[in-house]
Amino acid sequence: MRQIVASLDIGTYKIKLVVAELREDGLNILCAIDEESRGIVKGEIIDSDETVYAIKKLLKKEEDLLGIKVTKVIVSINEERASFKIGEASIKIGENESEIAASDVVRVLQTSVKGNVDNDFDLITVVPIMFKVDDRKTRIPKGLKGTSLSVKSVVVSAPKRDIYLAAKTLEKCGLEVVDIMIPSIGSYFAHKNESTDTTTGVVIDCGYETINVSIVNKGIIINNAVLPIGGKNVDSDIMYVYKVNESEARELKENMALANKKNALKNIRENYVNSEGENIVINQLELSDLTMSRVREMLNMAKNEINYLTKKEISYIIITGGLSELKDFSIEVESVFGRVATIGKIQIVGARDNKYASCIGMIKYFDTKLKLRDKEYSIFSDDDEETLSGMGDKKGSSDTSILSKVFGIFFDN
């Protein structure tokens, strides 16, 4: 069976969808698309009907590309109110040494959740920090032999209202939720490597209305903060100074502005008619000076937040998110953070843009959960996979709109 998974990142500026096949050599991207968001403010769904309209447009794009309608997704929800707690548990495997099974791993993780989810909150995920088989520490206990299995974990939960609203919105789109995550988990897993799994670092996701700052200790997110500033503030500055409309400001930011004025040129210029009917000339040097000022403010806010969130020595800082694609962003990052910071790069063909980082990472994390629990999964049936391979007839979209129980971290519903 081919294992095919879809992830949906509901952002303030763009809603992103990635469909990928899980393979031994990495992800095979089948589809990576986006649609302008509607009804969302700072990552929170404010007008469900407007959000449904945008998601349905996105799903139509996907169906036109693949010939099959995605009906099951991993989804991210607003993490501003997410809770992170340390969970610990120990279970007996048997009187005599027995081999640890996937079911034992699930059972000990379930046990570690108890008492760590507040009233009016629901579990999002539980991330194992370390397992112990008897007195032996391990990250992968399955297959080892012992009489007891223990775990130390991070239990991540969010308000029931946030989860319910996201689930009901997707139900209206004919989508079934197969897992729920927060964007920071996706951002980390999109860029993690062997080094980040053994040290303490930071992932900074620069979005349209917010910046997420996550402290990651040995591959585990231990603390985070959401700052109310992002790419929209750059657009607002350009609109205010040059008196252009919002779409023109975005165009200037994405096509002409540099995040650092070092390489900006005065003779690169564009003519505009502003909102007062005046003919104006905007040159790259002045525009980049304006952009750099706001970007520097954002990065310094994130830097200050790191000092507040942790006293640990930082070995790396990964910058990601759509705003990190701004030209010469790396120059400004180095000027604020030094060489400890780098721009994360997605090296997967078909999704080489940091706006897809959270979607890519959610799929990678979902894959690790499947492997830990010795499970296989695909959003498509065998018939769907034949269609996807070009061996069957294209199927029309289904009118079915059923939100099944989220089986989330345990896969045993």
N, C-alpha and C positions, 0 to 999 in steps of 0.2 A: 504494500500500500504506500502510495506517495503521501507524505505528510505536508499538507498545505495549510497555512495559517494566515489570518488577516488581522491587522491591528488598525485602530482608529484613534487618532489624536485630535481631540476637540479643542482647538486653540481659539484665541480671540480674533486673530486676523485670518487664519486659514484653518480649515479642517482637512487633515491629511489621512489618506488611506494607503496602506501598503499590504500587498498580498505576496507571500513568499513561500517557497518550498524549503522545508528543512532537509538538509543533506549532510553527509558526514564531512564534506569539505567546505561547509558553510551554507549561507543562504543563497537561493536562486530567486531573484526578484522577478515576479511575474507582472507586477503592476505597482507603480508608485505615483499617485496623483493627489491633487489638492483642489479645494473649492473655497471661495471666499466665505468666511463665517458670517452668520446672521444670528441675532438674538443672544449673543455671548458677550459678557463683560468680564475682563480679568479672569478668563478661564471658567467662569460660572455661567450656566444656562439661565438667562433672565426671561427669554421669550421662547418657550418650547416649540411653538408652531413655526416660528421663523427658523429655528435650528433644524427642525424636521425638513423644512423646504430645502435648506442648504445640503443636508446629508443625502436627501433623495437625488438631488442633482449630481452629487458626487458618485452615488451608486449607479446612476445611469451611465456616467462616464466609464466606470469600471466594467459594467456589463457590455458596453459597446466595444471595449478593448479585449475582454477575455471571452465573451460569448456566454458567460455564466454569471448569474447574479449571486454576489456574496450575501449570505444570510446569517453568518455567524462571525463575531468579531471579539477580539480583545479590545478593551476600551480604557482610556485614561480619564481620571476625574480630577477636579480641582484639588490640589494638595495643600492649600493654605491652612486648612483646619485639620490636616492629617495628624495622627498621634503615633509616636514611636515608643514602644516599651520593650524592655528586656524580658524574655520568657525563659524558664528553665523547667526541665522535666526529666524523669527517669522511669523506665519501664523494665519489667522482667521479661526475658526472652524464654527462659526455661531453667529447670534445676541443673541440667547439664549443658555443656556448650552446644549451641545451636547456630546455624547460619542465619545471619540477618537478612530478612526478606523486605521487599518494597513495602509490604503492609505494615511491618514494624516501624519503618521510617515514617510512614503516614501517621501511625498511632502516636508516636512520641512527639511529633510536631503538633498534632491536635491537642495533646495533653499540655504542651508548653503555652498554648493560647489561653488556657483557663485562667480567669481572673485578670486578664490583661486587656480586655475590651470594655470600655466604659459604657454606661447606660446611654442610650440614644446614639451609639456608635455601632458600626458593623465591621467585621474583619475584611481587610483587603487582601493581605498576604502575610505569610510568616516566612522569614528568611533565616535559614540555619546559619549560625556563626561557626559552630564546631560541634561535632558529635563525639561521643566517647563510647567505645565498646569495652565494657569493664573499665579498665584504667588507661586504655589506649586511645589517644586523640586521633581523629580522622575527619576528613571532609566528605568522604564517600564510604558510608558504613556497609552498604549492601554487599553481601557476599562474605563479609568477615564473620568469624565465629566468636561467641561469647555467651554470657548468662544475663547480661543487662545492656541496655542501650540508653544513653543520656544525650541531651541536646541543650545547647544554649542558643537562643534565637532572638531575632528582632520581630516583634509583632506590630504590624502596621494596620491601623484602622482609620475610618473616616466617619463623619456624621451620617446617620441613616438617611437623612433628607437628601444629602448630596448624591448618595448612591441610588436612591429611589428615583430621583429626578432624571439622572442620566439613563437609568434602565427604562423608565417609562417613555422617555424621548426616543430611544432606540427601538422600543417596541412599536411605536407609531411608524417607524421606518421599515418595519418587517425584519428587524435585526434581533438575533438572539445573542445575549452576552455570554461568552464562555470564560472570561476572566476579566477582572478589574485591577488596574494598577494606577500608580501615580506617575506623572511624567518623569520625576527624578530617577526612578528605577530604570526607565527606558533610556534616559540620557546617559546614565553610567554604563549600562550594559552595551550600549552602542559603541563605546570607545574603550572599554576595559581591556587590559592585557595582563600578562603574568606579573609584571611589576606592580600594577595598581592593586592586584589581589593580595599583596604582601606588605603594603605600606599605607600611610594615611595621606589622603589628598582631598581635593575639592573639585566638584563639577559645577560649573556656572552655566545655566541655560538662559541665554538672552533672547527673550521673546518679544512680542509686540507691545503688550501692556505691562508685563511683569518680568522680573529676573529671579530665577530659582537658584538658590545657593545651597548646595548639599555637601555635608562633610561625610567622607567615605573612609572607614577604617577597615583595612584588609578585605575590601570588597563588599562591606556592609554599610549602608547609609545609617548613620547614627544620629544625625541632626540635620535640620534644614530650615530655611527661611525663604519667604516670598517677598520680594521688594516691589513696591508699586511704581515701577518705572521701566521703560522699554523703548522699542523702536518707534512707537507712536509719539514719544516725546521729541524725537528727532524730526518727525514729520511736522509736528506742531510748531517747532522752532522755525522751520523753513517756511511754513505757511505765514507765520507772524512777520518775519523779517521781509519776505519778498511779496507778501500779499497774493499768494497763489492758492488755488484750491487744493483739497486733500489728495486727489489723484495726481496732480502735477507735482506736489511735494514728494510723494512716494517715488514718482518717476525720476525726479532729480536725485533723491537719496540713492536709489538703486543703480542708476545709470551714469551719474557724473560725480557724485560726492565720494571723497575718500575719508576713511575713519581717522587718518592722521595726515596733516597737510604737508608732510615732508616731500612727497612726490607730486604734489598738486601743481598745476600750471595755470597761470593767469590767462594765457591765450586760448585755453579750452573754454568755450562759452556757448550759451544758448540764449535765444531771444524768446521772451514771453510777454503776453499781455496780462497784466495783473488784474485783480478784482476791481480796481479803480479805473480800469480802462487805459492804463499807462503802458507804453512799450518799455520793457526793462531788459537789461542784459545781465545774465548771471554767469559769473566765471567760476571755474573749478576751485581756484585758490581761496576765494572768499567763502564759497559754499562749504569747502572742506574745513576751513577754520571754524565755522559755525557748527558743523557736524562733530568735529573733534572735541569741541568744548563739552557737548552733551554726552558723547560716548565716554569721555574721561570721567565725567561726573558719575555715570553709571558704574564704571569699573571701580572707582574709588569707594562708592557705596558698598559694592560687593566685597571689596577688600576689607573695609571696616567691619562688615557683617561676619566675615571669616574669623576675625579676632574675637568677636563676641561669642560665636558658636563653639569654638574650640581653643584650647591652649596647647594642643599637640603640635609637634613639628610637622609642617606640611612638606611632603615630598614631591607633589605634583599638583598643578591646577589645569583642568581641562575646560576650555571655553567652547560652548556649542550653542545650538539654536539658530533660528533664521537670521538674526541680526549679525551673527559671526561671519556671514557670507559677504558682509560689506567690504568693499575693496580696502586693502591695507589695514584691516582690523588687527592683524597680527602685530603690526608695528606699534599700535597704541596699547595693545595688551602687554607687550614687553616693556613699554615705557612705564606702565603702572605696576606690574607684578614682577618684572625681571624675567630671567630665563626659566624660572620654575613653571611658568605658564605657557601653554601651547593651544593652538586652535585644533579642536578635534576634527578629524577627517574621516568621512564615510568612504571606504574603499570598495564598496560593493557596486558592481555594474548595475545600472538601472535606478539607483537612488543616491547618487553622489552629490547630495546637498544636505547641509545640516538641519534644514527644516524637517527632514524625515528622520532625524536622529532618534527621537523618542519612539516613533513607530518601529524602527529597526530594532532598538534595544528591547522593547516590549516583547517582540517575537523571540529574540535571543534568550531573554529571561524565561519566557514560557517554555522554550526548548529545554532549558536546564531543569525546570520543574518536572517536565515529562520524563527526562532521563533519570532523575533522582527517584521518581516513583515507578520507573520501569513501565511506562505507558507509551502508546502510539496514538496519534490523533490527527484528523484532517477535517477541515470544514466542508470538504466536498465528498460526495459519494463516489463509488466506482464509475457509475454512469457519467457523473459530472467530469471526472478525470479523463474519461474517454473523449468527451466534448472538448475539454481543455487541450488534449493532445491532438485534436483535429481528426479523431477517428469516429466521432459520433455526430449526431445532428445537434445544432444549437437549440437550446431550450428557451422557452419564453420565461419571463419572470413570474414568480409565484405570488399569489395574493395573500398567502398565509402570513399572519402576524402573530407569532406566539413567542412570548418571552419565557423561556424555560428557566428553571432554577439555576442560578449561577453556581457552577460546580467548582469554580475558583481553584484554590490551592490543593484540594484533596482528590479531585477526579474520581470520586467514588459514590456519587449520587445515583 
